């Protein structure tokens, strides 16, 4: 079905045998021709190895642009199959092109898929007609890990942006970003129940994103928005996530702090983060320089920018931060610096919680093995663990426990 010679040519979606060199209308039905690339007949880099992912037409239970297939679950004692929603491209003879949802090597049921689906409906389990069948939520098992919850909220925000758009190009871009947010969620960090639930919604919302990125009309976008909103609401309920409106209300209820003051705190935080980076690289000299940088930033903070309780709280932080940064700067050797850094980390985390994060989210991580098993926390940029207490020896030891925003 893929043919490199079709690159740049125009085809009728209804009558693909009508192929022309230039744009125009179909000689049979009068429908406007489209580029061959948009139908999947030619890839972005046409060539002999440019082949599509296809699935036999008999495997597909059609639900419109999308479809359900049943995929064999490998390494099971008994034959086991799971339903999977996929996004289809054009039909080509006895096959459908697959845009999303399957990978090369997946084994799909080609005969009897409808029987499987009907049996699942009888048992009140997820099926083509009832994808949300079954009960339970992730919060019944255990709280969501902080980093995973942060990533899931990013999905929620991206989905809300995609479904609120009124400009077609903006909607497509928003759905594309939604797809990226779905891929960024680390499902392996979730508990078993939450992981299974996320697999379902990653499939559904990811498919929404794939369809939305190529949406053709605003009317179709509105219909898709309803589907995405339904999937989003179900995901929030099943995974025990706060609706974004409640999160906004909670944030609005927090006392406001002078934004200029918070930006000045950013210099102290930058110095701290440079200490953390230096310790991950086992570089005591760089840690000393970073601590001095933090002290310089501390001296430049204008305490007159805050009044009342904010002022009183800052006075307490200011003294302890000056003492701890000085101790990190003057400690002799990497291990003594790490010991002082652990104390500084607790104070920095408390500072950020009290006054807010100057620039973007930061991540509070925990290493249970630090200091002979006593454990210690730290604050870092980025989601990937970078352990300052063991440096290069065990750089990724630990886990993110909290997202500071």
C-alpha positions as CSV (number, residue, x, y, z in Angstrom):
1,X,0.0,0.0,0.0
2,X,3.0,2.3,0.5
3,X,4.4,3.6,-2.7
4,X,7.2,6.1,-2.9
5,X,6.2,7.1,-6.4
6,X,3.1,8.7,-4.9
7,X,5.1,11.3,-3.0
8,X,3.7,14.8,-3.7
9,X,0.7,13.5,-5.7
10,X,-3.0,14.1,-5.2
11,X,-5.5,11.3,-4.5
12,X,-9.2,11.0,-4.0
13,X,-10.0,9.6,-0.5
14,X,-13.1,7.8,-1.8
15,X,-11.5,6.6,-5.1
16,X,-7.8,6.1,-4.4
17,X,-7.3,4.9,-8.0
18,X,-7.7,8.5,-9.0
19,X,-4.2,10.0,-8.8
20,X,-3.1,13.3,-10.2
21,X,0.0,15.4,-10.3
22,X,-1.8,18.6,-9.3
23,X,-4.6,19.6,-6.9
24,X,-8.2,19.2,-8.3
25,X,-11.4,17.2,-8.0
26,X,-12.0,13.5,-8.4
27,X,-13.2,12.5,-11.9
28,X,-15.7,10.1,-10.4
29,X,-17.3,11.8,-7.3
30,X,-16.0,15.4,-7.6
31,X,-14.5,15.3,-4.1
32,X,-11.5,17.5,-3.6
33,X,-8.2,15.6,-3.9
34,X,-5.8,15.4,-1.0
35,X,-2.1,14.8,-0.7
36,X,-1.1,11.1,-0.7
37,X,0.9,11.7,2.4
38,X,-2.2,12.7,4.4
39,X,-3.8,9.3,3.7
40,X,-0.8,7.3,4.8
41,X,0.1,6.0,1.3
42,X,3.5,7.8,1.5
43,X,5.6,8.4,4.6
44,X,7.6,11.5,5.5
45,X,10.7,10.0,3.8
46,X,9.5,7.9,0.9
47,X,11.6,4.9,0.1
48,X,11.7,1.1,-0.2
49,X,11.8,0.7,3.6
50,X,9.0,3.1,4.3
51,X,6.2,0.6,5.2
52,X,3.1,1.1,7.3
53,X,1.8,-0.7,10.3
54,X,-1.3,-2.6,9.3
55,X,-3.8,-4.9,10.9
56,X,-6.1,-7.4,9.2
57,X,-9.6,-5.9,8.7
58,X,-11.2,-9.0,10.3
59,X,-9.5,-8.0,13.6
60,X,-11.2,-4.7,13.8
61,X,-14.4,-3.8,15.7
62,X,-15.2,-0.5,14.2
63,X,-16.5,2.4,16.4
64,X,-16.0,5.2,13.9
65,X,-12.6,6.6,13.2
66,X,-11.3,4.5,16.1
67,X,-11.7,0.8,16.6
68,X,-11.2,-2.0,19.2
69,X,-8.8,-4.9,18.6
70,X,-8.0,-7.8,21.0
71,X,-4.4,-8.3,21.6
72,X,-2.7,-11.4,22.9
73,X,-1.0,-10.9,26.3
74,X,2.4,-12.6,26.2
75,X,3.9,-14.9,28.8
76,X,0.6,-16.1,30.3
77,X,-0.2,-19.7,31.4
78,X,-3.5,-19.6,29.6
79,X,-4.4,-17.8,26.4
80,X,-5.2,-14.2,27.5
81,X,-6.4,-11.2,25.5
82,X,-6.9,-7.6,26.3
83,X,-9.1,-5.1,24.4
84,X,-7.3,-2.1,23.0
85,X,-8.6,1.0,21.3
86,X,-6.6,2.1,18.3
87,X,-6.7,4.9,15.8
88,X,-7.1,3.8,12.2
89,X,-5.9,5.2,8.9
90,X,-7.4,4.3,5.5
91,X,-8.5,0.8,4.6
92,X,-6.3,-0.9,2.0
93,X,-7.9,-4.1,0.7
94,X,-8.0,-6.6,3.6
95,X,-6.1,-4.4,5.9
96,X,-6.3,-1.1,7.9
97,X,-3.4,1.2,8.4
98,X,-2.9,1.9,12.1
99,X,-2.0,5.4,13.2
100,X,-1.8,4.7,17.0
101,X,-2.3,1.9,19.5
102,X,-0.4,-1.1,18.2
103,X,3.3,-1.9,17.7
104,X,5.1,-4.2,15.3
105,X,4.9,-7.8,16.6
106,X,1.6,-7.4,18.5
107,X,-0.5,-10.5,18.0
108,X,-4.2,-9.6,17.4
109,X,-7.3,-11.7,17.3
110,X,-8.4,-12.0,13.7
111,X,-11.4,-14.3,14.1
112,X,-13.8,-14.1,17.0
113,X,-13.0,-10.6,18.4
114,X,-16.7,-9.8,18.6
115,X,-17.4,-12.9,20.6
116,X,-14.7,-12.0,23.0
117,X,-16.2,-8.5,23.4
118,X,-19.7,-9.8,23.9
119,X,-18.4,-12.2,26.6
120,X,-16.7,-9.3,28.4
121,X,-20.0,-7.3,28.4
122,X,-21.8,-10.3,29.9
123,X,-19.2,-10.4,32.7
124,X,-19.5,-6.6,33.2
125,X,-15.8,-6.1,32.4
126,X,-14.3,-3.4,30.1
127,X,-15.4,-4.0,26.5
128,X,-16.0,-2.1,23.3
129,X,-19.4,-0.9,24.5
130,X,-18.4,-0.4,28.2
131,X,-14.8,0.7,28.4
132,X,-15.2,1.9,32.0
133,X,-16.8,-1.2,33.4
134,X,-15.5,-2.6,36.6
135,X,-15.0,-0.7,39.9
136,X,-12.5,0.7,42.2
137,X,-10.1,3.7,42.3
138,X,-6.4,4.0,42.6
139,X,-6.7,5.8,46.0
140,X,-8.1,2.6,47.5
141,X,-4.6,1.0,47.0
142,X,-2.2,3.8,48.0
143,X,-1.6,7.5,47.4
144,X,-0.2,8.4,44.0
145,X,3.6,9.2,44.0
146,X,4.2,12.9,43.9
147,X,6.0,13.0,40.6
148,X,3.4,10.8,38.9
149,X,0.6,13.0,40.3
150,X,2.4,16.1,38.9
151,X,2.7,14.5,35.5
152,X,-1.0,13.5,35.5
153,X,-2.0,17.0,36.4
154,X,0.0,18.2,33.4
155,X,-2.1,15.9,31.3
156,X,-5.3,17.4,32.8
157,X,-4.1,20.9,32.1
158,X,-3.2,20.0,28.5
159,X,-6.5,18.3,27.9
160,X,-8.4,21.3,29.3
161,X,-6.4,23.6,26.9
162,X,-7.2,21.3,23.9
163,X,-10.9,21.1,24.6
164,X,-11.3,24.9,25.2
165,X,-9.8,26.1,21.9
166,X,-11.9,27.8,19.2
167,X,-9.2,28.2,16.5
168,X,-8.6,25.0,14.4
169,X,-4.8,25.4,14.2
170,X,-4.6,26.1,18.0
171,X,-6.7,23.0,18.7
172,X,-4.4,20.8,16.7
173,X,-1.4,22.1,18.4
174,X,-3.0,21.7,21.8
175,X,-3.9,18.1,21.1
176,X,-0.3,17.5,19.9
177,X,0.9,18.8,23.3
178,X,-1.6,16.6,25.1
179,X,-0.1,13.6,23.3
180,X,3.4,14.6,24.5
181,X,2.1,15.0,28.1
182,X,0.5,11.5,28.0
183,X,3.8,10.0,26.8
184,X,5.7,11.8,29.6
185,X,3.8,10.1,32.5
186,X,5.9,7.4,34.2
187,X,3.2,4.8,34.6
188,X,5.8,2.3,36.1
189,X,6.0,4.5,39.2
190,X,2.3,3.8,40.0
191,X,0.9,1.0,42.1
192,X,-0.6,-2.0,40.4
193,X,-4.2,-0.7,40.4
194,X,-3.3,2.8,39.4
195,X,-0.9,1.5,36.7
196,X,-3.7,-0.6,35.2
197,X,-6.1,2.3,35.3
198,X,-3.6,4.7,33.8
199,X,-2.9,2.3,30.9
200,X,-6.6,2.5,30.0
201,X,-6.8,6.3,30.1
202,X,-3.4,6.7,28.5
203,X,-4.8,4.7,25.6
204,X,-8.1,6.7,25.4
205,X,-6.7,10.2,25.9
206,X,-3.6,9.4,23.8
207,X,-6.0,8.4,21.0
208,X,-7.9,11.6,21.5
209,X,-4.7,13.5,21.1
210,X,-3.8,11.5,17.9
211,X,-7.2,12.3,16.4
212,X,-7.2,15.9,17.6
213,X,-3.8,16.6,16.1
214,X,-5.3,16.0,12.6
215,X,-8.8,17.3,13.2
216,X,-10.3,18.8,10.0
217,X,-13.2,21.0,11.1
218,X,-14.3,22.9,14.2
219,X,-17.5,20.9,14.3
220,X,-15.4,17.7,14.6
221,X,-13.2,19.4,17.2
222,X,-16.3,20.1,19.4
223,X,-17.4,16.5,19.2
224,X,-13.9,15.3,20.1
225,X,-13.8,17.8,23.0
226,X,-16.8,16.1,24.5
227,X,-15.2,12.7,24.3
228,X,-11.9,14.0,25.7
229,X,-13.7,15.7,28.6
230,X,-15.5,12.5,29.4
231,X,-12.2,10.6,29.4
232,X,-10.6,13.3,31.5
233,X,-13.4,13.3,34.1
234,X,-13.3,9.5,34.4
235,X,-9.5,9.5,34.8
236,X,-9.7,12.1,37.5
237,X,-12.3,10.1,39.4
238,X,-10.7,6.7,39.0
239,X,-7.2,8.0,39.9
240,X,-8.4,10.1,42.8
241,X,-7.1,13.4,41.3
242,X,-8.4,16.8,42.4
243,X,-10.4,18.6,39.7
244,X,-8.4,21.5,38.4
245,X,-11.0,24.0,39.6
246,X,-10.6,22.8,43.2
247,X,-6.8,23.1,42.8
248,X,-7.2,26.7,41.6
249,X,-9.5,27.5,44.5
250,X,-7.0,26.1,46.9
251,X,-4.2,28.1,45.3
252,X,-6.3,31.3,45.4
253,X,-7.0,30.8,49.1
254,X,-3.2,30.9,49.9
255,X,-1.9,34.2,51.1
256,X,-0.3,36.3,48.4
257,X,3.4,37.2,48.8
258,X,5.1,40.2,47.1
259,X,6.2,38.7,43.7
260,X,9.3,41.0,43.6
261,X,10.4,39.5,47.0
262,X,9.9,36.0,45.7
263,X,12.0,36.7,42.6
264,X,14.8,38.0,45.0
265,X,14.6,34.7,46.8
266,X,15.3,33.1,43.4
267,X,19.0,34.1,43.8
268,X,19.3,32.1,47.0
269,X,17.6,29.1,45.5
270,X,19.9,29.3,42.5
271,X,22.9,29.2,44.8
272,X,21.5,26.2,46.6
273,X,20.8,24.4,43.4
274,X,24.3,25.0,42.3
275,X,25.6,23.4,45.5
276,X,23.4,20.4,44.8
277,X,24.8,20.1,41.3
278,X,28.4,20.4,42.6
279,X,27.8,17.7,45.2
280,X,26.4,15.3,42.5
281,X,29.7,15.8,40.7
282,X,31.8,15.3,43.8
283,X,33.2,18.8,43.5
284,X,33.8,20.5,46.9
285,X,35.4,23.6,45.3
286,X,32.4,24.3,43.1
287,X,30.1,23.7,46.2
288,X,32.0,26.4,48.1
289,X,31.6,28.9,45.2
290,X,27.9,28.1,45.0
291,X,27.4,28.6,48.7
292,X,29.1,32.0,48.4
293,X,26.8,32.9,45.6
294,X,23.9,32.0,47.8
295,X,25.2,34.3,50.5
296,X,25.6,37.2,48.1
297,X,22.0,36.7,46.9
298,X,20.8,36.5,50.5
299,X,22.5,39.9,51.3
300,X,20.6,41.5,48.4
301,X,17.1,40.5,49.5
302,X,15.0,43.6,50.4
303,X,13.1,42.6,53.5
304,X,11.0,45.8,53.3
305,X,9.1,44.2,50.4
306,X,7.2,42.1,52.9
307,X,5.1,43.2,55.9
308,X,3.4,41.6,58.9
309,X,3.7,37.9,59.3
310,X,5.6,37.5,56.0
311,X,8.2,39.9,57.4
312,X,8.5,38.1,60.7
313,X,8.8,34.7,59.0
314,X,11.5,35.9,56.7
315,X,13.6,37.3,59.6
316,X,13.6,33.7,61.0
317,X,14.6,32.2,57.7
318,X,17.3,34.8,56.9
319,X,19.4,34.1,60.0
320,X,19.3,30.3,59.6
321,X,20.0,30.5,55.9
322,X,23.0,32.7,56.4
323,X,24.4,30.4,59.0
324,X,23.9,27.2,57.0
325,X,25.3,28.7,53.7
326,X,28.4,29.8,55.6
327,X,28.8,26.4,57.1
328,X,28.6,24.7,53.7
329,X,31.1,27.3,52.3
330,X,33.7,26.7,55.1
331,X,33.3,23.0,55.6
332,X,36.5,21.2,54.8
333,X,36.0,18.3,52.4
334,X,33.1,16.8,50.4
335,X,31.5,14.7,53.2
336,X,31.3,17.6,55.8
337,X,29.8,19.8,53.1
338,X,27.2,17.1,52.4
339,X,26.3,16.9,56.1
340,X,25.7,20.7,56.2
341,X,23.9,20.6,52.9
342,X,21.3,18.2,54.4
343,X,20.4,20.8,57.0
344,X,20.3,23.5,54.4
345,X,18.0,21.4,52.2
346,X,15.4,21.2,54.9
347,X,15.5,24.9,55.3
348,X,15.3,25.6,51.6
349,X,12.3,23.3,51.3
350,X,10.5,25.0,54.1
351,X,11.3,28.4,52.5
352,X,9.8,27.4,49.2
353,X,6.7,26.0,50.9
354,X,6.2,29.2,52.9
355,X,6.9,31.8,50.2
356,X,6.5,30.0,46.9
357,X,8.8,28.8,44.1
358,X,10.4,31.6,42.1
359,X,10.8,29.9,38.7
360,X,9.0,26.8,37.6
361,X,8.5,23.6,39.6
362,X,11.2,22.1,41.8
363,X,11.3,18.5,43.1
364,X,12.0,17.4,46.6
365,X,13.7,14.0,46.6
366,X,14.6,11.5,49.3
367,X,17.5,9.1,49.7
368,X,16.9,6.4,52.4
369,X,20.6,5.3,52.4
370,X,22.2,8.6,53.1
371,X,24.2,9.0,56.3
372,X,24.3,5.3,57.2
373,X,20.7,4.7,56.6
374,X,19.3,7.7,58.4
375,X,18.2,9.2,55.1
376,X,18.1,12.7,53.8
377,X,16.2,14.9,51.4
378,X,17.1,17.6,49.0
379,X,15.6,19.9,46.4
380,X,16.5,19.7,42.7
381,X,15.6,20.8,39.2
382,X,14.2,18.2,36.8
383,X,12.4,15.0,37.5
384,X,15.3,12.6,37.2
385,X,16.9,11.9,40.6
386,X,20.4,13.4,41.0
387,X,21.7,12.3,44.4
388,X,24.0,14.9,46.1
389,X,24.9,12.6,49.0
390,X,26.5,9.8,47.0
391,X,27.4,11.8,43.8
392,X,28.7,9.7,40.9
393,X,28.8,6.5,43.0
394,X,25.0,6.3,43.2
395,X,23.7,9.3,41.3
396,X,20.2,7.9,40.8
397,X,19.6,6.5,44.3
398,X,16.4,7.9,45.8
399,X,13.0,9.1,44.6
400,X,11.0,12.3,44.1
401,X,8.6,12.7,47.1
402,X,7.1,16.1,46.4
403,X,6.7,18.6,43.6
404,X,7.1,22.2,44.8
405,X,5.1,24.7,42.7
